Amino acid sequence: MILAEPSAPLRDSQRHVVQFFQDESALYEQAGRFLWAGLLDAETVVIIAKPVHGDLLRQYLAERANRADRADAIRHVTVVDATVLLQRAMPGGYLDQPALLAALQPILAQARAASPSGRVRAYGELVDLLVARGQADAALALEHLWHDILHGDPAYSLWCGYTLDHFRGSHLAPSFLDICQVHTDLIAGDAHTARQSQVLQAGQVLASTTDLEATISRIAALPLPILGDFAILDVRRDDGTYRRVAVAHHDAKLQARLDEQPWDAWADPDLHRGAASSGSPGFFPERDEWLRPIATDPAQLRFWLSVGLQSVLTVPLAVGDRYLGALSLFFIRPDRRHDAADLLQAITLGRRAAQALETATLCHVLAEAVTARDRFLALASHELRTPMSTISLQAELVCLHLQNPLIPAASKAALLQKVAGIRRQADYLKRLVDTLMDASSVAPESWHMVKGEVDLAALVTEVVADMAVTTTLTGSPIHVQTCGPVVGSWDRLRLEQVVTNLLSNAVKFGQGKPIAVTMEADETEIRLQVQDHGIGIAAADQTRIFERFERAVPDRRFGGFGLGLFIASRIVRAMGGSLTCTSQLQEGSTFTVRLPIVAAEL
C-alpha cells in the first residue's frame, strides 16, 4: 500500500502495518511516505532501525521536508539504533520483555509529549532483527507486545519492515503466518513484480463484474500460473460446511483431467486446514504434511502423487469476521514450490477476492429478490382483482335495491344474500392482506404471539365448520379423527392460521376427494396430520414449497401467492415445532405438524 495522499488520515487497518521487502528502495519509498504523512499531520516520528536504515529514512524525510519548505518538520524525528536497544533487552541472549518495555516506554512517551497533535508514527525493525537471529518465538512475542501497545492507545501507529529472505525455508512458515495475523495490513514491497502485478490486475478484473458465476470462475483462474498451477475454490454454506464451486488449471489438457476427478467426494474440510477452520492461511511448502491426512483415501492420494504435487497454500476469503470460503493453490511443477512471497501475495489476493465474492453474492440475492417481487406483484394483482370486482358489483346492487322505495318483502332475502356475499369476499380480502403482512415479516421475532391454553381438537373442529361452504362446493369433505381434547400452551390465532392454511391447501389440490385430519398426543408433543388424495407433490419440490413465493404447480391453473405453507412453517418453527411433507404424484400429500405441548418462547 502506498498512501495516495501524504496527509490522508489513517484507517484502523493501517495502524499496524508490516512490509516485507527485498529491494530496500521500495522500503524507503513506502515506509518513508508513511512517516512523511505523519509529519504533515503534526505527528512526531520515531524510527527504531538498524543504523543504515535509520539514517537513510531520516535523510528521505529531510529531503521531503526541504522540497516542501518544511525544514522545521525534521526536528520532530527521533532515530533509535535498534541493535543497541535489543542488546539492552536481551541480557542473556534471550528477550526480556519487561526490560524491552522499560526501554521503549520513555522513547514513546517523550515523542508523544513533543507531538503537536499528541500522535506518534513509528517505524520498527526490532522483530526483523530477532528473526534474523533465529529467535522466531521472541519475534512473535515482541509483535504481540507492539499489538497490545497499539490496541490500547490509538495515538500510536507502527510500520514494521521485514526482510523477506529471513523467512525462507519451511521451518519458518508458522512464524511467518503468525506474524501476518498480528498485523492489520500487509504490504508487498519486494521485487517480485510479476506477482505484484498479477494481484493488482486481479483486483481490477474482479471489480469489473458483479455476476456471481463469473466472479467464482475468475477467483479460481486469476492466480494461475504465477501463484499456482491449479486452484480449488470452496464457498462456505450457512451451516458452516463448504461447497466446491470451482477447480481451475491454466492448461486446457490438464483442466480436462481435473474435471474427471470426483471433487465432491473429496470435499474434505482438511483440504483447507487453517483457512476453513480458523480463518488463518495454510502454508505447506513441502507436500508431505498436507498429504498426511489424505493417506486414508488411497484413490485421492494416488491422484495427488500422480500429478506430481509439490506444495500447497490456502487462504481464507474473509470480510471482517465473516468467512466466505477458502482458496487453495497447488504447484505441480518440479522446479516450483510456494514461498513466503507467494503466501503474502495470496493473502492480499484472498482479501480482494472475498470483497468481490461478497459483492457478487449480494447482487445475486438482490436479483433473486427482484424476480420474486415481480412474480409476487403479478400474482397479487390477479388475486386481489377478483374479490375486489365482486365486492364492487355486490355493493352496487345493494345500493340500487336500497334506492327503490317499492322493494317488496320477498326481495329482502335476496338482499341479505348479497350482503352475505359482500361479507365473505371482504373476509377473504382481509385474509389476503394478513397473509401479505406476515410474508413481509422476515424474522419470527417480529411476530407478536400470545400463549394460552388451547384445545387443538376443538380449534380444528371450528376451522372445519367455517370452511363448510368451501368444502361443499369443491366436493372434498373433511373428516376429523381425534381421541378427545388435545390441550397445550400455544398462540391460538397463529395456530388457527396454521390449520386454516393446511386445510385450504388440501382443499385446493385435493381434486374433490376426501381429506383426513388426525391428531395424536403424548406427554411432550402433539402430532397433527392433514392428508389429501389429490395431485401430489414431486419429491424435488417437497422442501422448496415451504419457501416464500414457492409453488409446485402452474400459476395460471391454481391461484394463490405461494405463501400459505411458508407462513405455516414459520409459525410452527417459531413455536418450537416442525412442519414436514410426504407425497406421491397423483396419490396425494400428507402434511405433519409436530408441536411441543408448551410452545417455545420467542
KAQUIPE-V315312 format. One record per pair of residues at least 24 apart in sequence whose C-alpha atoms are under 8 Angstrom apart, sorted by the first residue. I is the first residue (numbers start at 1). J is the second residue. D is the distance in whole Angstrom. If there is no record, write none. Layout:
BEGIN
I/J/D
I/J/D
END
This chain:
BEGIN
1/30/8
1/187/6
1/188/8
2/30/6
2/33/7
2/34/8
3/30/8
3/33/7
3/34/7
5/37/8
6/33/7
6/34/7
6/36/7
6/37/4
6/40/7
7/37/5
7/38/7
7/40/6
7/41/6
8/37/7
12/184/8
13/184/5
13/185/6
14/157/8
14/184/6
14/185/6
15/150/8
15/156/7
15/157/4
15/158/6
15/159/8
15/184/7
16/147/7
16/150/7
16/157/6
16/158/5
16/159/6
16/160/8
16/183/5
16/184/5
16/185/7
17/158/6
17/159/5
17/160/6
17/183/6
17/184/6
17/185/5
17/186/6
17/187/7
18/159/6
18/160/5
18/161/6
18/162/7
18/180/8
18/183/6
18/185/6
18/186/5
18/187/6
19/159/7
19/160/6
19/161/5
19/162/6
19/186/6
19/187/5
19/188/6
19/189/6
20/161/6
20/162/5
20/163/6
20/164/5
20/186/8
20/187/6
20/188/6
20/189/6
20/190/7
21/161/7
21/162/6
21/163/5
21/164/5
21/188/7
21/189/5
21/190/4
21/191/8
22/163/6
22/164/6
22/165/7
22/189/7
22/190/5
22/191/6
23/189/7
23/190/5
23/191/6
26/189/6
26/190/7
27/161/7
27/189/6
28/56/8
28/57/6
28/60/7
30/189/8
31/123/7
31/159/7
32/57/6
32/60/7
32/61/7
34/159/8
35/61/8
35/121/6
35/122/7
35/123/8
36/61/6
36/64/8
38/120/8
38/121/6
39/73/6
39/76/8
41/117/8
42/115/7
42/116/6
42/117/5
42/119/8
43/76/8
43/115/5
43/116/7
43/117/6
43/118/7
43/119/5
43/120/5
43/121/7
44/76/5
44/77/6
44/111/6
44/112/7
44/114/7
44/115/5
44/116/8
44/119/7
44/120/5
44/121/6
45/76/6
45/77/5
45/78/6
45/111/7
45/120/6
45/121/5
45/122/6
45/123/8
46/77/6
46/78/5
46/79/6
46/80/7
46/108/8
46/111/7
46/120/7
46/121/6
46/122/5
46/123/6
47/77/8
47/78/6
47/79/5
47/80/6
47/122/6
47/123/5
47/124/6
48/79/6
48/80/5
48/81/6
48/82/5
48/122/7
48/123/6
48/124/5
48/125/6
48/126/7
49/79/8
49/80/7
49/81/6
49/82/5
49/83/8
49/123/7
49/124/6
49/125/5
49/126/7
50/81/6
50/82/5
50/83/6
50/125/7
51/81/6
51/82/8
54/79/6
54/80/8
54/81/7
55/79/8
76/111/8
76/114/8
76/115/7
78/111/8
82/124/8
82/125/7
82/126/6
83/126/8
83/129/8
86/126/7
94/138/8
95/138/6
97/142/8
118/155/7
119/155/5
119/156/6
120/155/6
120/156/5
120/157/7
121/156/6
121/157/5
121/158/6
121/159/8
122/156/8
122/157/6
122/158/5
122/159/6
123/158/6
123/159/5
123/160/6
123/161/7
124/158/7
124/159/6
124/160/5
124/161/6
125/160/6
125/161/6
125/162/7
127/160/8
127/162/8
128/161/7
128/162/5
128/163/7
128/166/8
131/166/7
131/167/8
132/166/6
136/172/8
136/175/6
137/175/8
140/175/7
140/178/7
140/179/6
143/179/7
143/182/7
144/182/7
147/182/7
147/183/8
164/190/8
164/340/7
164/341/7
167/340/7
168/339/7
168/340/7
169/339/8
170/284/8
170/285/6
170/286/7
173/283/7
173/340/7
174/283/8
176/340/7
177/280/8
177/281/7
177/283/8
181/280/7
186/344/8
186/348/7
188/344/7
188/345/7
192/341/8
194/226/8
195/226/6
195/227/7
195/342/8
195/345/7
196/345/7
198/222/8
198/223/7
198/226/8
199/223/8
199/345/7
199/348/7
199/349/6
202/349/7
203/349/7
203/352/6
203/353/7
206/352/8
206/353/7
206/356/6
207/356/6
209/360/8
210/356/8
210/359/7
210/360/4
210/363/7
211/360/6
211/363/8
211/364/7
212/357/7
212/360/5
212/361/6
212/363/8
212/364/6
215/356/7
215/357/7
215/360/7
216/245/7
216/246/7
216/357/7
217/246/7
217/248/8
219/353/6
220/246/6
220/247/7
220/248/6
220/327/7
221/248/6
221/249/7
221/250/7
223/346/8
224/249/7
224/250/6
225/250/6
227/329/7
227/331/8
227/338/8
227/342/6
227/346/7
228/329/5
228/330/5
228/331/5
229/329/7
229/330/6
229/331/5
229/332/6
229/333/8
230/329/6
230/330/6
230/331/7
231/327/7
231/328/6
231/329/5
231/330/6
232/327/6
232/328/5
232/329/7
233/325/7
233/326/6
233/327/5
233/328/6
234/325/5
234/326/5
234/327/7
235/324/6
235/325/4
235/326/7
236/323/7
236/324/5
236/325/5
236/326/8
242/267/8
242/269/7
242/325/7
243/267/8
266/300/7
271/328/8
272/314/6
272/326/7
272/327/8
272/328/7
273/314/8
274/314/8
275/314/6
275/315/5
275/316/5
275/326/6
276/316/7
276/323/8
276/325/7
276/326/6
279/315/8
279/316/5
279/318/7
279/323/7
280/315/7
280/316/7
281/313/7
281/314/6
281/315/4
281/316/6
281/347/8
282/313/5
282/314/5
282/315/6
283/312/6
283/313/5
283/314/7
283/343/7
284/311/6
284/312/5
284/313/6
284/338/8
285/310/7
285/311/5
285/312/6
285/313/8
285/337/6
285/338/5
285/339/7
286/310/7
286/311/5
286/312/8
286/337/8
287/311/5
287/312/7
307/332/6
308/332/5
308/333/7
308/334/7
309/333/8
310/334/7
310/336/7
310/337/6
311/337/5
311/338/6
312/338/7
313/338/7
313/343/7
315/346/7
315/347/6
315/350/6
316/347/8
316/350/6
317/350/5
317/351/6
317/353/7
317/354/5
318/350/8
318/351/7
318/354/6
318/355/8
319/351/7
319/354/6
319/355/6
319/358/8
324/354/7
324/357/8
324/358/8
325/354/8
372/549/7
376/549/7
376/561/7
379/555/8
379/559/8
379/560/7
379/561/6
380/561/7
383/559/7
383/560/7
384/429/7
387/425/6
387/426/8
387/428/8
387/429/7
388/425/8
388/429/8
390/422/8
390/425/7
391/422/6
391/425/6
391/426/7
394/418/6
394/419/7
394/421/7
394/422/6
395/422/7
435/563/7
435/564/8
435/567/8
438/567/7
439/548/7
439/563/7
439/567/7
444/570/7
444/571/8
444/574/6
444/602/8
445/602/6
449/491/6
449/494/7
450/490/7
450/491/5
450/492/8
451/489/6
451/490/5
451/491/4
451/492/7
451/599/8
452/488/8
452/489/5
452/490/6
452/491/6
452/492/7
453/487/7
453/488/6
453/489/5
453/490/7
454/487/5
454/488/6
454/489/6
454/490/6
454/491/8
454/492/6
455/485/6
455/486/5
455/487/4
455/488/7
456/485/7
456/486/5
456/487/6
456/488/8
457/482/7
457/484/7
457/485/6
457/486/6
457/487/8
457/519/7
458/485/7
459/496/7
460/496/8
460/499/7
463/496/7
463/499/7
463/500/7
471/507/7
474/507/7
474/511/8
474/512/5
475/512/5
475/513/7
475/514/8
476/507/6
476/510/7
476/511/8
476/512/4
476/513/5
476/514/5
476/515/6
477/513/7
477/514/5
477/515/6
478/514/6
478/515/5
478/516/6
478/517/7
479/514/7
479/515/6
479/516/5
479/517/6
480/516/6
480/517/5
480/518/6
481/516/8
481/517/6
481/518/5
481/519/7
482/518/6
482/519/5
482/520/7
483/519/8
483/520/8
486/519/8
486/520/8
486/521/7
486/526/8
487/597/8
488/596/8
488/597/5
488/598/6
488/599/8
489/597/6
489/598/5
489/599/6
490/575/8
490/597/8
490/598/7
490/599/5
494/571/7
495/571/8
497/568/7
498/567/8
498/568/5
498/569/8
498/571/7
498/572/8
501/564/5
501/565/7
501/568/7
502/530/7
502/564/8
502/565/7
502/568/8
502/591/8
503/530/7
505/564/8
506/530/8
506/531/7
506/532/6
506/534/8
507/532/8
508/558/8
509/534/6
509/535/6
509/536/8
510/534/4
510/535/7
510/588/7
511/535/7
523/597/8
524/596/6
524/597/6
525/594/7
525/595/5
525/596/4
525/597/5
526/593/8
526/594/6
526/595/5
526/596/6
526/597/7
527/592/7
527/593/6
527/594/5
527/595/7
528/592/6
528/593/5
528/594/7
529/590/7
529/591/6
529/592/5
529/593/6
530/590/6
530/591/5
530/592/7
531/588/7
531/589/6
531/590/4
531/591/6
532/588/5
532/589/6
532/590/7
533/586/8
533/587/5
533/588/4
533/589/7
534/586/6
534/587/6
534/588/4
534/589/7
535/585/6
535/586/4
535/587/6
535/588/6
535/589/8
536/583/6
536/584/5
536/585/4
536/586/5
536/587/6
536/588/4
536/589/5
537/583/6
537/584/6
537/585/5
537/588/8
537/589/7
538/583/7
538/584/7
538/585/6
539/583/7
539/584/8
542/581/6
542/582/7
542/583/8
543/581/8
574/600/7
574/602/7
575/599/5
575/600/5
575/601/7
575/602/8
576/600/5
END
